Amino acid sequence: MMQIPELADTSRLDCDVLVIGGGTAGTMAALTAAEHGAQVLLLEKAHVRHSGALAMGMDGVNNAVIPGKASPEDYVAEITRANDGIVNQRTIYQTATRGFAMVQRLERYGVKFEKDEHGEYAVRRVHRSGSYVLPMPEGKDVKKALYRVLRQRSMRERITIENRLMPVRVLTDNGRAVGAAALNSRTGEFVAVAAKAVILATGACGRLGLPASGYLYGTYENPTNAGDGYSMAYHAGAELSGIECFQVNPLIKDYNGPACAYVANPFGGYQVNALGERFVDSDYWSGQMMLEVKREIESARGPIYLKVSHLPDETLTALENILHTTERPTRGTFHANRGQDYRTHDVEMHISEIGLCSGHSASGVWVDEHARTTVPGLYAAGDLACVPHNYMIGAFVYGDLAGEHAASTIADVVAPQQPPEDQLKEAHELVYRPIRQPDGPPQPQVEYKLRRFVNDYVAPPKTATKLSIAVQSFERMHDEIAEMGATTPHELMRAVEVSFIRDCAEMAARSSLTRTESRWGLYHDRADLPDRDDEEWRYHLNLRKRPDGSMEFLKRPVAPYFVPVPELEHLPSEQPVAHIEQPVLAGGQAPATSASRVRPAGPSQPPSPRIVEVVTLESPTVADLAQYLTDSDPGVRRTAVATLVENLPDGYSRPLLDALGDGDGEVRRTAADSARELAEVIPVPEDVAGQLNSADPVVRAVAVYLLSARRVGDRVQYRRASADADHRVRIEAVRALVSVDDAEGVAAAATDDNREVRIAAANGLATLRAGVDAVRSLVGDHDPLVRAAALAALGAVGCGDDDLAHVQRALTEPAWQVREGAARALAGAEPTVAVPTLTTALTDPHLDVRKAAVLTLTRWADDEPAAREALELALQDGDADVRAYARKALAV
């Protein structure tokens, strides 16, 4: 058993800016602070290379305000509505206005965002309000790209990374943050850090509620995010806000990973109930949407599904390539083990356990538009900071803001001398207490019990009685947590995490009890107080720790909006901050729960020695990797290519492109995937042209893609590729021809024998608004999906009198995709012909056909009374999307 280090043996580290957490926001905070001249210490309780909620990447950016696609004001207004008006618009505006520059910065780091054939960002509309979703085809490699930048020489000179070092308390002196106390989870060493500024970037509290599976770490959020920052900020005296506004998300039932409807929706997927009806009326991601989802699941129309089985095979393959490699790579295994395939099965959805997260909700540490908390010298960023619906780009933006502002203060702050002895002593006791009682209850058992109480008494629907029982239970568990046992540094880390979870649970219960209304849909659904009270609760509910250790609450008025939201303008006020008392507790004692059955995983077999040699290389050069790139073992070569791309040493481009010619298919595929990932930054991309003649179609396809993405190819190369023997290469070639405005070359692909190539041709001609004859030929194609794409293209290239007979006939075809395409084709027709036909289409049995009819009618809503009459009828449709788009068209 390990020995407890003496307090006098505490190790000391010093820095200008201390960043706690090496995930999304923390990494960016460290980079920016270093760029502004600060000496930075980055503490991470795991390893920065693969830590945080970004560890497995991200398949899209949910809040990218791209100029020309959306405006910052529209985004701020949407988030204000989604949060029922309880927002500080100035904090949201920072994300809205700085997000695009952050996207460009990430591109310089090697992060790849999806673009169309003309190099424009391919922003998607997922919800009915706003176009903000920017897909990331290689999003699994975001953290790898950030780590490469951290390891650059210029950054290494200013940033020190300490992995496996877990902060447990922020140290303060005269009310100012001056450092942190931490545990080394490998050696058991106790460490004190002295800093002029501290940035908390520890992510959400993802281990608050217990998943339906009962597995402690089977959470929707990253399970290592145990509410560390929430607890540390609270004990440092900072204000926290909106803690009663929980995070609840839709997920795959029994899997606890995101259903990723926002990924599937642009491909044609959608959410339905057991009757096949769309049911979500909310126009934006919010607690109201989650309430609609929960009610539908529990109704006679449940369960609910992400419908994808109607999509063509090529589309489903593209979806699988995204969903099975990013965020949760195990979802493919999950479906396979159940004998499920997207071609035959829709994805059953449910809702997650509760958590605290500003990134997807509004619960976090109170910050201003510079990421400053109410404690001088202490900053918060990412999912931890109370900036509603901040998502990934918002985390990067606020990490950047925190790093910049913290670095700007260091010249005016005196370096801390002696860390506060009393706070170090308390932190030392918190960390090492379990070692003194090794036979005490183990962490899994105590944590399971704690989180069961959260599910039973804190999760919505909430009531005063249940919340009172929760508060009493969490107070009682102070002693049970103090009795936990541990024998190793790793177990000590887990035991401290339980104390973090308990702090978050108590804050959540007390805040939910104090806000005596319902708001934010499911997030704060008080069954005993079902109505929203805008008169009494037009405030942020903030909490903080009193000097005596008790919790106090403040009502902070909503600051005046500078982006008007007419239906919520009654909420902001100039009233002062007011103290409010928590209601008196009611109810009895909660019952005990059973012990956890969770056991540590068994040992795994180590990889082969040569592969281990590669992955343990520290900042390798091309020369260091040369022997591995030519190794006789394909597995070693594949790992060497991955390591090359992770580190990007000088001269990496040539060996990466050479790997496209490797003799092993898996090595070539790894190189091809890497080339796609680095498409925006790879030097001399024209060198890939030599691979246009490769024997491997995967390599030929990526060569066409890279030449097109970087605008270094020409129509001769693309036309030659459009005659390739492999349809994947031809599809890339058609898209490349669109990028050089070669309508004639795209039109030639209309006669291809592969369906997906012909579909790409139809879509490309629609983008170019050219090639009407080729489009018309595809309208008569034997494949219904090709006909559907061609009909939709008519809406862009023009639907003349000679086309109307084909469109009318298509509206009676059995394939709903063809009927949908016909409804879209009428966008290119005269309204005198189109409107009556579309009015008839509003009675189609398929919801997507009716939706397409509404969207096409929208173009004439201002000028054609008949179009408005048809849209009025659509307001009574049984499908939520049809109603919503009709409502939106009539409101313009």
GUPA-785473 format. One record per residue (C-alpha): x, y, z; residue in three letters. Coordinates in steps of 0.25 Angstrom, whole numbers, m for minus. Example, Ala and Ser with C-alpha at 12.3 -4.5 7.8 and 13.67 -1.06 7.14 Angstrom:
REM residues 2
px py pz type
49 m18 31 Ala
55 m4 29 Ser
//
This chain:
REM residues 892
px py pz type
0 0 0 Met
5 14 m3 Met
11 23 7 Gln
4 37 10 Ile
14 48 7 Pro
16 58 17 Glu
10 72 15 Leu
24 77 17 Ala
29 69 5 Asp
19 76 m5 Thr
25 78 m18 Ser
25 93 m24 Arg
22 97 m38 Leu
22 112 m43 Asp
16 119 m55 Cys
9 131 m60 Asp
m4 125 m65 Val
m9 111 m59 Leu
m18 104 m69 Val
m26 93 m62 Ile
m31 83 m72 Gly
m25 79 m86 Gly
m37 77 m94 Gly
m44 87 m104 Thr
m44 100 m97 Ala
m32 97 m88 Gly
m23 94 m100 Thr
m27 107 m107 Met
m25 115 m94 Ala
m11 110 m93 Ala
m7 113 m107 Leu
m13 127 m107 Thr
m7 130 m94 Ala
7 125 m99 Ala
5 133 m112 Glu
3 146 m103 His
16 143 m95 Gly
12 136 m83 Ala
19 124 m77 Gln
8 114 m76 Val
6 101 m68 Leu
m5 92 m74 Leu
m10 81 m64 Leu
m17 69 m69 Glu
m22 57 m60 Lys
m21 48 m72 Ala
m12 51 m84 His
m14 63 m93 Val
m12 55 m106 Arg
m25 48 m104 His
m32 55 m92 Ser
m45 62 m91 Gly
m59 62 m98 Ala
m51 64 m111 Leu
m43 51 m109 Ala
m50 43 m120 Met
m52 56 m129 Gly
m65 62 m133 Met
m73 60 m146 Asp
m78 74 m147 Gly
m78 88 m142 Val
m92 92 m136 Asn
m90 107 m136 Asn
m82 112 m147 Ala
m87 126 m151 Val
m81 127 m165 Ile
m82 140 m172 Pro
m92 139 m184 Gly
m98 127 m177 Lys
m104 133 m164 Ala
m102 146 m156 Ser
m97 147 m142 Pro
m110 154 m138 Glu
m118 143 m143 Asp
m110 133 m135 Tyr
m111 141 m122 Val
m126 142 m124 Ala
m127 127 m126 Glu
m119 124 m114 Ile
m127 134 m106 Thr
m140 128 m110 Arg
m135 114 m107 Ala
m131 118 m93 Asn
m145 124 m90 Asp
m138 138 m90 Gly
m129 136 m78 Ile
m116 139 m84 Val
m105 149 m84 Asn
m105 152 m99 Gln
m91 159 m99 Arg
m85 145 m95 Thr
m92 138 m107 Ile
m89 149 m116 Tyr
m74 146 m114 Gln
m76 132 m119 Thr
m84 137 m131 Ala
m74 148 m135 Thr
m61 140 m132 Arg
m65 126 m137 Gly
m62 128 m152 Phe
m48 133 m148 Ala
m46 121 m139 Met
m51 112 m151 Val
m40 118 m159 Gln
m30 117 m148 Arg
m33 102 m147 Leu
m31 100 m162 Glu
m17 106 m160 Arg
m15 95 m150 Tyr
m19 84 m160 Gly
m34 82 m155 Val
m42 80 m168 Lys
m57 85 m170 Phe
m66 81 m181 Glu
m66 90 m193 Lys
m75 89 m206 Asp
m69 88 m220 Glu
m66 103 m220 His
m58 103 m207 Gly
m69 109 m199 Glu
m72 104 m185 Tyr
m83 94 m186 Ala
m92 99 m175 Val
m104 90 m172 Arg
m118 94 m167 Arg
m121 83 m157 Val
m132 90 m149 His
m143 99 m155 Arg
m136 111 m150 Ser
m123 115 m154 Gly
m112 109 m163 Ser
m100 107 m153 Tyr
m95 93 m154 Val
m82 91 m161 Leu
m78 76 m163 Pro
m64 71 m160 Met
m61 59 m169 Pro
m48 56 m162 Glu
m53 61 m148 Gly
m47 49 m141 Lys
m34 56 m143 Asp
m37 69 m136 Val
m29 66 m123 Lys
m18 60 m131 Lys
m16 73 m139 Ala
m17 82 m126 Leu
m6 73 m119 Tyr
3 75 m131 Arg
2 90 m129 Val
5 88 m114 Leu
18 80 m117 Arg
23 91 m127 Gln
37 96 m122 Arg
31 110 m121 Ser
20 105 m112 Met
29 96 m104 Arg
37 107 m100 Glu
26 114 m93 Arg
16 103 m89 Ile
19 92 m79 Thr
10 80 m79 Ile
8 72 m67 Glu
0 59 m70 Asn
m6 50 m59 Arg
m7 62 m49 Leu
m21 65 m44 Met
m24 78 m37 Pro
m34 77 m26 Val
m35 91 m21 Arg
m32 105 m26 Val
m23 113 m16 Leu
m27 127 m12 Thr
m21 138 m5 Asp
m29 150 m1 Asn
m40 146 m10 Gly
m31 145 m22 Arg
m27 131 m29 Ala
m13 129 m27 Val
m11 114 m31 Gly
m16 100 m29 Ala
m13 87 m20 Ala
m12 75 m28 Ala
m10 60 m27 Leu
m1 51 m37 Asn
m10 40 m40 Ser
2 31 m43 Arg
12 34 m32 Thr
3 39 m21 Gly
11 52 m20 Glu
5 64 m14 Phe
7 77 m23 Val
5 91 m20 Ala
4 101 m32 Val
7 116 m31 Ala
1 124 m42 Ala
m3 139 m46 Lys
m15 134 m52 Ala
m23 121 m53 Val
m32 116 m64 Ile
m42 105 m61 Leu
m45 97 m73 Ala
m50 84 m68 Thr
m62 81 m76 Gly
m76 77 m72 Ala
m81 69 m60 Cys
m84 57 m68 Gly
m84 47 m56 Arg
m96 53 m49 Leu
m108 44 m53 Gly
m106 29 m54 Leu
m108 23 m68 Pro
m120 14 m70 Ala
m110 3 m72 Ser
m105 5 m58 Gly
m90 6 m63 Tyr
m83 17 m55 Leu
m75 21 m67 Tyr
m85 18 m78 Gly
m90 33 m79 Thr
m94 41 m90 Tyr
m83 51 m87 Glu
m68 48 m85 Asn
m68 40 m72 Pro
m55 46 m67 Thr
m62 59 m66 Asn
m67 58 m52 Ala
m71 72 m49 Gly
m56 75 m44 Asp
m57 90 m49 Gly
m71 92 m43 Tyr
m66 88 m29 Ser
m53 95 m30 Met
m59 108 m34 Ala
m70 107 m23 Tyr
m60 105 m12 His
m51 116 m18 Ala
m63 125 m15 Gly
m67 127 m30 Ala
m82 129 m34 Glu
m89 118 m42 Leu
m101 120 m50 Ser
m113 112 m56 Gly
m109 99 m49 Ile
m124 96 m48 Glu
m124 96 m64 Cys
m119 81 m66 Phe
m113 75 m79 Gln
m122 64 m85 Val
m119 59 m99 Asn
m125 49 m109 Pro
m117 36 m110 Leu
m117 22 m116 Ile
m125 14 m106 Lys
m116 5 m98 Asp
m103 11 m103 Tyr
m102 24 m97 Asn
m95 30 m109 Gly
m101 42 m117 Pro
m112 37 m128 Ala
m105 48 m136 Cys
m118 52 m143 Ala
m111 65 m146 Tyr
m102 57 m155 Val
m113 49 m161 Ala
m123 60 m164 Asn
m115 66 m175 Pro
m114 53 m182 Phe
m129 51 m181 Gly
m131 44 m168 Gly
m141 49 m158 Tyr
m148 46 m144 Gln
m161 39 m144 Val
m170 32 m134 Asn
m174 17 m135 Ala
m185 22 m145 Leu
m175 28 m154 Gly
m179 42 m151 Glu
m169 53 m149 Arg
m173 59 m135 Phe
m163 70 m131 Val
m170 84 m132 Asp
m158 92 m126 Ser
m151 100 m136 Asp
m137 99 m129 Tyr
m129 90 m120 Trp
m134 93 m106 Ser
m140 87 m93 Gly
m154 88 m100 Gln
m149 79 m111 Met
m145 69 m100 Met
m158 70 m93 Leu
m165 67 m106 Glu
m156 55 m108 Val
m159 50 m94 Lys
m174 51 m95 Arg
m174 44 m109 Glu
m166 32 m103 Ile
m175 31 m91 Glu
m188 32 m100 Ser
m195 21 m108 Ala
m188 26 m120 Arg
m174 22 m114 Gly
m163 18 m115 Pro
m156 27 m125 Ile
m146 25 m136 Tyr
m136 32 m144 Leu
m141 28 m158 Lys
m130 24 m168 Val
m134 11 m174 Ser
m141 18 m186 His
m128 24 m190 Leu
m120 18 m202 Pro
m108 9 m199 Asp
m97 20 m203 Glu
m103 30 m194 Thr
m103 20 m182 Leu
m89 16 m185 Thr
m85 31 m184 Ala
m93 32 m171 Leu
m86 20 m165 Glu
m72 25 m169 Asn
m75 37 m160 Ile
m83 31 m149 Leu
m75 19 m147 His
m61 26 m146 Thr
m64 39 m139 Thr
m68 42 m124 Glu
m73 27 m122 Arg
m66 17 m131 Pro
m72 6 m123 Thr
m86 9 m129 Arg
m83 1 m141 Gly
m80 m11 m132 Thr
m92 m9 m123 Phe
m101 m9 m136 His
m94 m22 m141 Ala
m95 m29 m128 Asn
m110 m27 m129 Arg
m111 m31 m143 Gly
m115 m17 m147 Gln
m112 m10 m160 Asp
m116 4 m164 Tyr
m121 m3 m177 Arg
m132 m11 m170 Thr
m133 m5 m156 His
m136 9 m151 Asp
m129 14 m139 Val
m137 14 m126 Glu
m135 26 m118 Met
m136 30 m103 His
m132 41 m94 Ile
m119 42 m86 Ser
m117 43 m71 Glu
m116 57 m66 Ile
m103 65 m65 Gly
m98 79 m64 Leu
m92 86 m76 Cys
m93 100 m82 Ser
m88 95 m95 Gly
m101 88 m98 His
m110 95 m88 Ser
m107 107 m78 Ala
m101 101 m65 Ser
m88 106 m62 Gly
m78 116 m55 Val
m83 130 m57 Trp
m73 138 m66 Val
m73 151 m74 Asp
m70 153 m88 Glu
m55 151 m85 His
m57 138 m78 Ala
m54 144 m64 Arg
m61 138 m52 Thr
m65 146 m40 Thr
m52 142 m33 Val
m41 151 m38 Pro
m30 144 m45 Gly
m39 132 m48 Leu
m45 129 m62 Tyr
m54 118 m67 Ala
m56 113 m81 Ala
m63 102 m89 Gly
m74 93 m84 Asp
m71 98 m70 Leu
m74 113 m73 Ala
m88 118 m73 Cys
m89 122 m88 Val
m102 115 m92 Pro
m101 105 m104 His
m86 108 m106 Asn
m83 95 m112 Tyr
m69 92 m118 Met
m66 105 m125 Ile
m71 113 m113 Gly
m61 105 m104 Ala
m50 109 m113 Phe
m54 123 m114 Val
m55 124 m98 Tyr
m42 117 m97 Gly
m36 127 m106 Asp
m42 139 m98 Leu
m38 133 m85 Ala
m23 131 m90 Gly
m22 145 m96 Glu
m28 152 m84 His
m20 144 m73 Ala
m7 147 m81 Ala
m10 162 m81 Ser
m11 163 m66 Thr
2 156 m62 Ile
11 168 m63 Ala
2 175 m53 Asp
1 163 m43 Val
12 160 m33 Val
16 145 m33 Ala
10 137 m21 Pro
21 134 m11 Gln
16 124 0 Gln
4 116 m4 Pro
m7 117 7 Pro
m4 107 17 Glu
m18 105 23 Asp
m24 102 9 Gln
m12 92 5 Leu
m15 85 18 Lys
m30 83 15 Glu
m27 79 1 Ala
m16 69 6 His
m27 63 16 Glu
m37 62 4 Leu
m27 54 m5 Val
m21 44 5 Tyr
m32 41 15 Arg
m36 29 8 Pro
m22 23 9 Ile
m23 23 24 Arg
m36 14 24 Gln
m32 4 12 Pro
m44 m5 16 Asp
m54 6 15 Gly
m65 5 5 Pro
m59 5 m9 Pro
m62 17 m19 Gln
m70 9 m29 Pro
m80 5 m18 Gln
m81 19 m12 Val
m82 26 m25 Glu
m93 17 m30 Tyr
m101 20 m18 Lys
m99 35 m19 Leu
m103 35 m34 Arg
m115 26 m31 Arg
m120 37 m22 Phe
m118 47 m33 Val
m127 39 m42 Asn
m138 36 m32 Asp
m139 50 m26 Tyr
m132 61 m35 Val
m135 57 m49 Ala
m148 63 m55 Pro
m159 63 m53 Pro
m155 70 m40 Lys
m164 73 m28 Thr
m160 80 m15 Ala
m162 68 m7 Thr
m152 59 m16 Lys
m142 71 m16 Leu
m143 72 m1 Ser
m140 57 0 Ile
m128 59 m9 Ala
m122 70 m1 Val
m123 62 12 Gln
m117 50 5 Ser
m105 58 m1 Phe
m103 64 13 Glu
m103 50 19 Arg
m93 45 9 Met
m82 55 14 His
m79 45 24 Asp
m80 33 15 Glu
m71 39 5 Ile
m61 42 17 Ala
m61 27 20 Glu
m57 22 6 Met
m45 14 5 Gly
m33 14 m5 Ala
m20 7 m7 Thr
m14 13 m19 Thr
m12 27 m25 Pro
m22 24 m36 His
m33 20 m26 Glu
m30 33 m18 Leu
m33 41 m31 Met
m46 33 m33 Arg
m50 36 m18 Ala
m47 51 m20 Val
m56 51 m32 Glu
m68 45 m24 Val
m66 57 m15 Ser
m67 66 m27 Phe
m80 59 m32 Ile
m86 60 m18 Arg
m84 75 m18 Asp
m90 76 m32 Cys
m102 68 m28 Ala
m105 77 m16 Glu
m103 90 m24 Met
m113 84 m34 Ala
m123 80 m24 Ala
m123 93 m16 Arg
m124 101 m29 Ser
m135 93 m34 Ser
m142 95 m21 Leu
m140 110 m20 Thr
m145 113 m34 Arg
m160 112 m32 Thr
m165 111 m46 Glu
m163 102 m58 Ser
m154 107 m69 Arg
m145 101 m81 Trp
m155 90 m84 Gly
m149 77 m78 Leu
m137 83 m72 Tyr
m144 89 m61 His
m158 83 m61 Asp
m165 85 m47 Arg
m177 76 m47 Ala
m182 83 m35 Asp
m180 97 m41 Leu
m183 94 m56 Pro
m184 109 m61 Asp
m173 118 m65 Arg
m173 131 m56 Asp
m167 142 m64 Asp
m170 152 m53 Glu
m163 145 m41 Glu
m152 138 m49 Trp
m148 148 m60 Arg
m134 145 m54 Tyr
m121 137 m54 His
m121 128 m41 Leu
m106 129 m36 Asn
m100 122 m24 Leu
m87 123 m17 Arg
m81 118 m4 Lys
m82 127 8 Arg
m70 129 18 Pro
m76 120 28 Asp
m77 108 17 Gly
m92 109 14 Ser
m98 111 1 Met
m105 125 m3 Glu
m113 129 m15 Phe
m114 142 m23 Leu
m124 146 m33 Lys
m116 154 m44 Arg
m125 161 m54 Pro
m124 158 m69 Val
m116 169 m75 Ala
m123 178 m86 Pro
m123 171 m99 Tyr
m115 177 m110 Phe
m120 167 m121 Val
m135 169 m120 Pro
m144 157 m118 Val
m158 163 m118 Pro
m166 152 m110 Glu
m156 152 m99 Leu
m153 167 m97 Glu
m161 168 m84 His
m150 160 m77 Leu
m138 169 m76 Pro
m137 179 m65 Ser
m128 189 m58 Glu
m131 183 m44 Gln
m120 181 m34 Pro
m115 167 m31 Val
m123 162 m19 Ala
m121 151 m9 His
m132 139 m8 Ile
m134 129 2 Glu
m135 114 m2 Gln
m149 109 2 Pro
m150 100 15 Val
m147 86 13 Leu
m158 76 13 Ala
m160 61 13 Gly
m154 48 19 Gly
m141 40 18 Gln
m137 34 5 Ala
m135 18 5 Pro
m121 12 3 Ala
m118 6 m10 Thr
m111 m7 m14 Ser
m96 m8 m16 Ala
m89 m7 m29 Ser
m85 m19 m37 Arg
m75 m11 m45 Val
m61 m18 m45 Arg
m48 m13 m52 Pro
m46 m18 m66 Ala
m36 m29 m68 Gly
m22 m27 m73 Pro
m20 m25 m88 Ser
m10 m31 m97 Gln
1 m21 m101 Pro
4 m18 m116 Pro
16 m23 m123 Ser
29 m17 m119 Pro
32 m9 m132 Arg
18 m3 m132 Ile
21 1 m117 Val
34 7 m122 Glu
27 16 m132 Val
16 21 m122 Val
26 25 m111 Thr
35 34 m120 Leu
35 48 m115 Glu
33 58 m126 Ser
40 49 m136 Pro
46 55 m149 Thr
44 49 m163 Val
58 43 m161 Ala
53 36 m148 Asp
41 30 m155 Leu
48 26 m167 Ala
52 12 m163 Gln
38 9 m158 Tyr
31 15 m171 Leu
39 4 m179 Thr
38 m7 m168 Asp
34 m21 m174 Ser
22 m22 m164 Asp
10 m14 m170 Pro
5 m11 m156 Gly
17 m4 m153 Val
17 4 m166 Arg
2 7 m163 Arg
6 12 m149 Thr
17 20 m154 Ala
8 27 m164 Val
m1 31 m153 Ala
10 36 m144 Thr
15 44 m156 Leu
2 51 m157 Val
0 53 m142 Glu
13 60 m141 Asn
15 66 m155 Leu
30 68 m154 Pro
37 77 m165 Asp
37 70 m178 Gly
25 61 m175 Tyr
18 63 m188 Ser
27 54 m197 Arg
27 41 m188 Pro
12 43 m186 Leu
9 43 m201 Leu
19 32 m203 Asp
11 24 m194 Ala
0 25 m204 Leu
8 15 m212 Gly
11 5 m201 Asp
9 m10 m205 Gly
m1 m12 m193 Asp
m16 m7 m195 Gly
m18 m4 m181 Glu
m5 5 m181 Val
m10 12 m193 Arg
m24 14 m187 Arg
m17 20 m175 Thr
m9 30 m183 Ala
m21 33 m192 Ala
m30 36 m179 Asp
m18 45 m174 Ser
m17 52 m187 Ala
m32 55 m187 Arg
m30 60 m172 Glu
m19 69 m176 Leu
m25 74 m189 Ala
m25 89 m185 Glu
m10 89 m180 Val
m2 79 m187 Ile
10 86 m195 Pro
11 84 m210 Val
m2 77 m212 Pro
0 76 m227 Glu
10 65 m224 Asp
m1 56 m222 Val
m4 56 m237 Ala
5 45 m239 Gly
m5 36 m231 Gln
m16 38 m241 Leu
m10 26 m248 Asn
m10 17 m236 Ser
m15 3 m236 Ala
m23 5 m224 Asp
m36 13 m226 Pro
m36 18 m212 Val
m23 25 m215 Val
m28 30 m228 Arg
m40 36 m222 Ala
m33 43 m211 Val
m23 49 m221 Ala
m35 55 m229 Val
m41 60 m216 Tyr
m28 67 m211 Leu
m25 73 m225 Leu
m39 79 m225 Ser
m40 83 m210 Ala
m27 91 m212 Arg
m30 96 m226 Arg
m18 91 m232 Val
m24 81 m242 Gly
m30 84 m256 Asp
m41 79 m264 Arg
m33 70 m273 Val
m29 62 m260 Gln
m43 62 m255 Tyr
m49 58 m268 Arg
m39 46 m269 Arg
m43 42 m255 Ala
m58 43 m259 Ser
m55 31 m268 Ala
m49 23 m257 Asp
m52 8 m255 Ala
m56 10 m241 Asp
m69 18 m238 His
m63 24 m225 Arg
m53 31 m233 Val
m63 36 m243 Arg
m72 42 m232 Ile
m60 50 m227 Glu
m57 54 m242 Ala
m71 59 m244 Val
m70 68 m231 Arg
m56 73 m236 Ala
m62 76 m249 Leu
m73 85 m242 Val
m61 92 m235 Ser
m55 97 m248 Val
m69 100 m254 Asp
m68 89 m265 Asp
m83 87 m267 Ala
m80 80 m280 Glu
m71 70 m273 Gly
m82 68 m262 Val
m93 66 m272 Ala
m84 55 m279 Ala
m86 47 m266 Ala
m101 47 m267 Ala
m99 34 m276 Thr
m90 27 m266 Asp
m94 13 m262 Asp
m93 15 m247 Asn
m105 21 m240 Arg
m97 29 m230 Glu
m89 35 m241 Val
m102 40 m249 Arg
m108 45 m236 Ile
m95 53 m234 Ala
m96 58 m248 Ala
m110 63 m245 Ala
m106 70 m232 Asn
m94 76 m239 Gly
m102 82 m250 Leu
m112 87 m240 Ala
m100 94 m233 Thr
m95 100 m247 Leu
m110 103 m251 Arg
m106 98 m265 Ala
m107 85 m274 Gly
m123 85 m275 Val
m122 75 m286 Asp
m114 65 m278 Ala
m123 67 m266 Val
m135 65 m275 Arg
m129 52 m279 Ser
m127 47 m265 Leu
m142 51 m262 Val
m145 38 m270 Gly
m135 29 m263 Asp
m139 15 m260 His
m134 17 m245 Asp
m144 25 m236 Pro
m133 31 m228 Leu
m126 37 m240 Val
m140 42 m245 Arg
m142 48 m231 Ala
m128 56 m232 Ala
m131 60 m246 Ala
m145 65 m243 Leu
m139 73 m232 Ala
m129 79 m241 Ala
m139 84 m250 Leu
m143 94 m239 Gly
m129 100 m241 Ala
m127 99 m256 Val
m141 102 m260 Gly
m154 95 m261 Cys
m160 98 m275 Gly
m174 95 m281 Asp
m168 82 m287 Asp
m164 77 m274 Asp
m177 79 m267 Leu
m183 66 m272 Ala
m171 58 m266 His
m173 65 m253 Val
m188 63 m252 Gln
m185 48 m255 Arg
m174 47 m245 Ala
m184 52 m234 Leu
m192 39 m236 Thr
m180 30 m235 Glu
m179 20 m224 Pro
m165 24 m219 Ala
m167 36 m210 Trp
m153 41 m213 Gln
m157 43 m228 Val
m170 50 m223 Arg
m161 59 m214 Glu
m152 62 m225 Gly
m164 66 m234 Ala
m169 76 m223 Ala
m155 82 m223 Arg
m155 83 m238 Ala
m166 92 m238 Leu
m157 103 m232 Ala
m153 105 m246 Gly
m167 106 m252 Ala
m176 118 m253 Glu
m185 120 m241 Pro
m198 119 m248 Thr
m195 105 m252 Val
m186 101 m239 Ala
m196 106 m228 Val
m208 98 m232 Pro
m199 85 m234 Thr
m192 87 m221 Leu
m205 89 m214 Thr
m209 75 m218 Thr
m196 70 m213 Ala
m199 75 m199 Leu
m208 63 m198 Thr
m197 53 m202 Asp
m197 41 m192 Pro
m182 43 m190 His
m177 54 m180 Leu
m165 58 m188 Asp
m173 60 m200 Val
m182 70 m193 Arg
m170 76 m187 Lys
m163 79 m200 Ala
m177 84 m205 Ala
m177 94 m194 Val
m162 98 m196 Leu
m165 101 m211 Thr
m178 109 m208 Leu
m170 118 m199 Thr
m163 125 m210 Arg
m177 130 m214 Trp
m183 133 m200 Ala
m181 148 m202 Asp
m187 150 m215 Asp
m197 139 m218 Glu
m210 138 m210 Pro
m212 124 m215 Ala
m198 120 m209 Ala
m202 126 m196 Arg
m215 119 m196 Glu
m208 106 m198 Ala
m198 109 m187 Leu
m210 112 m178 Glu
m215 98 m180 Leu
m202 92 m177 Ala
m202 98 m163 Leu
m212 86 m160 Gln
m203 75 m165 Asp
m200 64 m156 Gly
m185 65 m158 Asp
m177 75 m149 Ala
m167 79 m160 Asp
m178 82 m170 Val
m186 91 m160 Arg
m173 98 m155 Ala
m168 102 m169 Tyr
m182 106 m173 Ala
m183 115 m160 Arg
m169 121 m164 Lys
m173 124 m178 Ala
m186 131 m174 Leu
m178 139 m163 Ala
m169 145 m173 Val
//
